[in-house]
Amino acid sequence: MSRGPDAATLLRRALDRHAARCGITLTWHAVVSRRWASATFVGAQHRIALTITGTGLDAWIGELDEVDLQMRGHLVADVVVTTITRTADQAELGVEVLTVET
C-alpha cells in the first residue's frame, strides 16, 4: 500500500502550480529535506535551489512568503528566501521551507 508523495514532492508540485499561475518557470537544481519535530508538531525542513524565469520575478519572489501553497496532509509554516542572484531575465534562489503535517 502506497502512502502517496512525501512532503518534498508535494511542496515542489505546489510551487510549480503557483509559479505557472504567475507566468514564472521554475528550473529545479536541488531539494534537500530532513525530518523535523517540535514538542507539538512533526514535519520537514526543505532547502531548495532553483532558477526562475518569466515576467514579474520581483513580485513573485516578494510574495513567496505570503502565498498559501496547498499541500494535501501538510501546511507550509514558513518560507524564507535565503539567497538571490539576479540577471536581466532570471534569478537563482535559495529557499528554506518548513512544512508541518496536519
N, C-alpha and C positions, 0 to 999 in steps of 0.2 A: 504494500500500500504506500503510495507516494504522499508526502506531506505538502507538496507544492513548492513553489520557488522560495528561496531564502530571502532575507531582508535586503541583501545587497542587490539581488536580481530585481526585486520589486522597486527598490529605490532607483535603479538605473532606468527601468521602464517608466516610472513616474516622471523622472527628469526629462527623458526623451519626449514623452507626451506633452509636457509643459513647454519645452523648447519648440516643438513643432507648432503648437498653437501660437507661439510668439514669433514665428518665422526665423528661428535660430536652429542651426545644425550643430550637433554635438559630435565630436570625434573623441572616443574614449581611449585613454592611454593606460590607465591603471585604476583599479578599485581594490583597496586592501581593507578588509573588515575583521573586527575582532569582537568577541562576545563582551558584554558589559553588564554589570548589575550594581544596583544600589540596595539600600535596605528595603525599598518598596517596589522597585522596577527592575525589569530584565529587558535587555535589548542588545544593540550593537553600535560600535563606533566605526565609521567608514571614512577612509581617506581616499579622495578621488583626484585624479589628474586628467584633465580634458582640454580640448581646444574647442572654442565656439566661434562660429562664423554666422554672418547674417546682419540684417539691419537692426538697429536698436540694441546693440550689445550692452551699452552702459545701462539702459533701462532694465534689461533682463538681469544683469549682474546685481543691480541695485535692489531689485525686488526679490531676489532669490531667498533671502532670509525670512520673507513675509508670506511667500506663496504656500497654499495648502496643497501639499503633494499627497494624493490619495494612494494608500498602500494597504491592501487587504491584510488585516491582522496586526498592523503596525501603525504607529504615527511618528511623524518627524518632530522631534522635540527641540532640535537646534541645528542651524545651518550657519557655518562661518566660512567666508571666502578668505583663505589664508595667504594666497599669492595671486597676483595678476601680472602678466606680461603682455602688453598690447603692441599690436602693429596696426597698420591702417584699417584693415578689414577683418581682423580676428583677434582673439585673446586666448592665452593659455592660462588656465585656472588651476589652483589647488583649492580644494573644498573639503571641509570636515563636516560630517553629518552624524548626529546622534539619533538613532531610531529606538523606539520603545515598543515592546509587544503589548497588544491590547487584549 
